[in-house]
Amino acid sequence: SVIPIFYPPGILLGANGSVLIGALISGVFLGDSLTPSSQVTLATATNQHSAITGESGDVFKVLKARMPYILAAALLSGIMFYFFGGQGASIGESTNLAAFADVKGLWMLIPIAVLLLTCMKTKNLFRGLSYATIVGLAIGLLTSTFTVSDIILINGASISGIIFEGVYSMGDIVLATMLIFGLIEVMLQGGVIQMAGEWLMKKSLVKQPAIAELIIAGGMGLVSFLLAGCELPSILVFSSMADTIGQNAKLDPNRRAYIMMGMASNVSVISPINGIFIMGALTMANELRKTFEFLPVADPYGIFMNTYFCLLTLAVCIVWVVFGVGRKVEGTEVNKPEVMVAK
């Protein structure tokens, strides 16, 4: 949803198209990584359980543990976007900028503020989107930013307008989501995941924390790729297997949670072959070209190479898993002896 808002003005200001889309996608995943209300964070943490107490992971402990790494990746990504954001850009002429610049557009920042405030207060994305849409339509009409015919226009057999174009542009994503959830149900009902988990549990190596972590990370990345980079469905599919493997090796549930989130949101979500976020960005960018002819043709491989935050998230996951940084195993804490204080 950020592509229609920021992509055209970003190109007018001289940004490289691929880097700009990469920055927008990176911002989406950065925000999702930092918020405690993220459905991905909640679903992952609550589906991983302690082998000793049986309690599920703690969302805030998960966020706290991964926060330094996420902020470091975000900082480095910002530096890279600063240096590479304008390279190779061919648009940004003053004529186009003057033609599309309109101070009335600043009024439309109010619906965005309504969206953010509502989501933070209610923790309900759909309510936030509903309120923001209503407020945006009202402000647009009151300030003459657009007219009723811009919202919806029926001309004989043809329909156009903001509502129709918005629904039409999401058609590919909706269809892909329906197919993905159908695939998930087939996998669950077919017992494939359960069979794979039972086979793994027979291997003695899986009890070693390092090996178990490697299997969880690799399995999560593979499932995410096969499900076109859909974070939440991928985590829901793989959570039970990860929980079984993790408890068998006594891996800390919070540790498992943030490794799974990291592997579900790096290169698999921006795969130029089947990534749903790349597909969605391409669909929106190409639809925008019908209105804004100056926009460049979106390149999936260019977007992949310039989504720096997701690429750096993969590097962070490698540091966690391969080098064991931050690894916690339950039941290995050494109890410190009590110090007797003379009265």
C-alpha positions in Angstrom: 0.0 0.0 0.0 3.0 2.3 0.3 3.9 2.0 -3.3 1.1 4.2 -4.7 1.8 6.9 -2.0 5.6 7.2 -2.2 6.7 5.7 -5.6 5.6 8.5 -8.0 6.9 11.4 -5.9 10.1 9.5 -5.2 10.8 9.1 -8.9 10.0 12.8 -9.5 12.5 13.7 -6.9 15.2 11.7 -8.7 15.2 8.4 -6.9 16.3 5.2 -8.7 13.1 3.1 -9.2 14.5 -0.3 -8.0 16.3 1.2 -5.0 13.1 3.2 -4.1 10.9 0.1 -4.1 13.6 -1.7 -2.2 13.6 1.0 0.5 9.8 0.9 0.8 9.7 -2.8 1.2 12.6 -2.6 3.7 10.6 0.0 5.7 7.6 -2.3 5.8 9.7 -5.2 7.3 11.6 -2.9 9.7 8.3 -1.5 11.1 7.0 -5.1 11.5 10.1 -6.1 13.3 9.9 -3.4 15.9 6.2 -3.4 16.8 4.9 -5.6 19.6 1.5 -5.6 17.9 2.8 -7.5 14.8 0.8 -10.5 14.0 4.0 -12.3 12.8 5.7 -11.6 16.2 2.7 -12.6 18.2 2.0 -15.8 16.2 5.7 -16.9 16.4 6.2 -16.3 20.1 3.0 -17.8 21.2 3.6 -21.0 19.2 7.0 -21.8 20.7 7.0 -23.4 24.1 9.5 -24.1 26.9 10.6 -27.8 27.2 10.8 -27.3 31.0 7.8 -25.1 31.9 5.6 -25.5 28.9 5.1 -21.8 28.8 5.0 -20.0 25.4 7.6 -17.4 24.4 7.4 -13.8 25.6 6.8 -11.2 22.9 8.7 -8.4 24.6 11.7 -10.6 25.4 11.7 -11.6 21.7 11.7 -8.0 20.6 14.4 -7.0 23.2 16.7 -9.9 22.2 16.6 -9.1 18.5 16.4 -5.3 18.8 20.2 -4.5 18.6 20.7 -6.6 15.5 17.6 -5.2 13.8 18.6 -1.6 14.5 22.1 -2.3 13.3 20.7 -3.7 10.0 18.4 -0.7 9.7 21.2 1.8 10.2 23.4 0.1 7.6 20.5 -0.1 5.2 19.8 3.6 5.6 23.4 4.4 4.8 23.3 2.3 1.7 20.0 3.8 0.5 21.5 7.3 1.0 24.5 6.5 -1.3 22.8 4.4 -3.9 19.2 5.8 -4.0 19.9 8.3 -6.8 22.3 6.3 -8.9 21.1 5.5 -12.4 17.9 7.6 -12.0 16.7 9.2 -15.3 13.6 11.0 -14.0 13.3 14.1 -11.9 12.8 16.9 -14.5 11.4 20.1 -13.2 8.6 20.0 -15.8 7.2 16.8 -14.5 7.7 17.9 -10.9 5.8 21.1 -11.5 3.0 19.4 -13.4 2.2 17.0 -10.6 3.2 19.0 -7.5 0.1 20.2 -5.6 0.1 21.7 -2.2 -3.4 20.3 -1.6 -1.8 16.8 -1.4 -0.5 17.7 2.1 -4.0 17.4 3.4 -3.8 13.7 2.6 -1.2 13.3 5.4 -4.1 13.5 7.8 -5.6 10.1 6.8 -2.2 8.6 7.3 -1.9 10.1 10.8 -5.4 8.7 11.5 -4.3 5.3 10.3 -1.2 5.2 12.5 -2.9 6.6 15.6 -5.9 4.2 15.3 -3.6 1.2 14.8 -1.4 2.1 17.8 -4.4 2.7 20.0 -6.7 -0.2 19.0 -4.1 -2.7 17.7 -6.6 -3.3 14.9 -5.3 -2.8 11.4 -8.7 -3.2 9.7 -10.3 -0.6 11.9 -7.4 1.8 11.2 -7.7 1.3 7.4 -11.4 1.8 7.5 -11.2 5.1 9.5 -8.4 6.4 7.4 -10.3 5.6 4.2 -13.4 7.4 5.3 -11.4 10.4 6.6 -9.3 10.5 3.4 -12.4 10.5 1.1 -14.0 13.3 3.2 -10.9 15.5 3.3 -10.3 15.0 -0.4 -13.8 16.1 -1.3 -13.8 19.1 1.1 -10.4 20.4 -0.1 -11.2 19.7 -3.8 -8.2 17.4 -4.0 -10.4 15.1 -6.0 -14.1 15.0 -7.0 -16.8 12.4 -6.7 -16.2 11.2 -10.2 -12.6 10.5 -9.2 -13.8 8.2 -6.5 -16.1 6.2 -8.8 -17.3 6.8 -12.3 -19.6 4.6 -14.3 -19.6 5.3 -18.0 -21.7 2.8 -19.8 -20.0 -0.6 -19.5 -16.8 0.8 -18.1 -16.1 1.6 -14.4 -13.2 3.7 -13.2 -12.2 5.7 -10.1 -10.2 5.3 -6.9 -12.3 2.5 -5.5 -12.4 0.4 -8.6 -8.7 0.9 -9.4 -7.7 0.1 -5.9 -9.7 -3.2 -5.8 -8.5 -4.1 -9.3 -4.8 -3.5 -8.5 -5.0 -6.0 -5.6 -6.5 -8.8 -7.7 -3.3 -10.7 -8.2 -2.3 -10.5 -4.6 -5.8 -11.7 -3.4 -5.7 -14.6 -5.9 -2.2 -15.6 -4.8 -3.2 -15.5 -1.1 -6.2 -17.8 -1.7 -4.0 -20.3 -3.6 -1.4 -20.2 -0.8 -3.9 -20.8 2.0 -5.3 -23.7 0.0 -1.8 -25.1 -0.4 -1.3 -24.8 3.4 -4.5 -26.7 4.2 -3.5 -29.5 1.8 -0.1 -29.8 3.5 -1.6 -29.9 7.0 -4.4 -32.4 6.1 -2.0 -34.5 4.1 0.3 -35.0 7.1 3.5 -34.1 5.3 4.8 -31.8 8.0 4.0 -34.3 10.8 5.8 -37.1 8.9 8.9 -34.9 8.3 8.9 -34.0 12.0 8.7 -37.6 13.1 11.5 -38.6 10.8 13.7 -35.8 12.1 13.1 -36.8 15.7 14.6 -40.2 15.1 18.0 -38.6 14.4 20.2 -38.2 17.4 21.9 -35.1 16.0 18.7 -33.2 16.2 19.1 -33.1 20.0 22.2 -31.0 19.7 21.2 -27.3 20.0 23.4 -26.1 17.1 22.1 -28.7 14.7 18.5 -28.1 15.9 18.8 -24.4 15.3 20.3 -25.0 11.9 17.3 -27.2 11.0 14.8 -24.7 12.3 16.4 -21.9 10.4 16.8 -23.8 7.1 13.3 -25.3 7.4 11.7 -21.9 8.0 13.5 -20.4 5.1 12.5 -23.2 2.8 8.8 -23.1 3.8 8.8 -19.3 3.4 10.2 -19.6 -0.1 7.8 -22.3 -1.1 4.9 -20.2 0.2 6.0 -17.2 -1.9 7.4 -15.3 1.1 4.1 -15.0 3.0 5.4 -14.5 6.5 2.4 -15.4 8.7 1.2 -18.5 6.7 4.8 -19.8 6.6 5.2 -19.4 10.3 1.8 -21.0 11.1 2.8 -24.0 8.9 6.2 -24.6 10.4 5.6 -23.6 14.0 4.6 -27.0 15.3 7.7 -28.7 13.8 10.0 -26.0 15.1 8.4 -26.3 18.5 9.0 -30.0 18.6 12.6 -29.8 17.4 13.3 -26.9 19.7 11.9 -28.6 22.8 13.8 -31.7 22.0 17.1 -29.8 22.0 15.9 -27.5 24.9 16.4 -24.4 22.9 15.0 -21.2 24.5 11.5 -20.5 23.0 12.2 -16.8 22.6 15.4 -17.6 20.7 13.5 -19.9 18.4 10.9 -17.3 17.8 13.2 -14.5 16.6 15.3 -16.9 14.4 12.1 -18.0 12.7 10.9 -14.4 12.2 14.3 -13.5 10.7 14.3 -16.5 8.3 10.7 -15.9 7.3 11.5 -12.2 6.3 14.8 -12.1 4.5 15.5 -13.2 0.9 12.4 -15.5 0.6 10.0 -12.5 0.8 11.9 -10.6 -1.9 12.5 -13.5 -4.3 12.4 -12.2 -7.9 10.9 -15.6 -8.9 7.9 -16.0 -6.7 8.0 -13.5 -3.8 4.6 -12.1 -3.1 6.0 -8.7 -2.1 8.0 -8.3 -5.3 4.9 -9.4 -7.3 2.7 -6.9 -5.4 5.2 -4.1 -5.9 5.5 -4.9 -9.6 1.7 -5.0 -10.0 1.2 -1.6 -8.3 4.2 0.0 -10.1 3.0 -1.1 -13.5 -0.6 0.0 -12.8 0.8 3.5 -11.8 2.5 3.7 -15.2 -0.9 4.0 -16.8 -1.5 7.3 -15.0 2.1 8.5 -14.6 3.9 7.7 -17.9 7.2 9.0 -16.6 7.6 6.1 -14.2 10.3 3.6 -15.1 9.5 -0.1 -15.7 10.0 -2.0 -12.5 12.7 -4.7 -12.5 12.2 -7.6 -10.1 15.9 -8.5 -10.0 16.8 -4.9 -9.4 14.4 -4.7 -6.5 15.8 -7.9 -5.0 19.3 -6.6 -5.1 18.4 -3.3 -3.6 16.1 -4.4 -0.7 19.0 -4.0 1.7 17.3 -4.5 5.0 16.0 -8.0 4.0 19.4 -8.9 2.6 21.1 -7.8 5.8 18.5 -9.7 7.9 19.8 -12.9 6.2 23.3 -11.9 7.3 22.1 -11.4 10.8 20.4 -14.9 10.8 23.7 -16.4 9.7 25.5 -14.7 12.6 22.9 -16.1 15.0 22.8 -19.7 13.7 26.2 -20.5 12.2 28.2 -18.7 14.9 25.8 -19.3 17.7 25.6 -15.7 18.8 22.9 -15.3 21.5 22.1 -19.0 21.7 20.3 -20.0 24.9 19.7 -23.6 26.0 17.2 -24.2 28.8 18.4 -25.9 32.0 22.1 -24.9 31.6 22.0 -21.9 33.8 24.3 -22.2 36.8 22.7 -21.3 40.1 24.8 -18.9 42.0 25.3 -19.8 45.7 23.6 -17.6 48.2 25.9 -15.3 50.1 25.5 -15.5 53.9 25.5 -12.1 55.4 26.5 -11.9 59.0 24.0 -10.0 61.1 
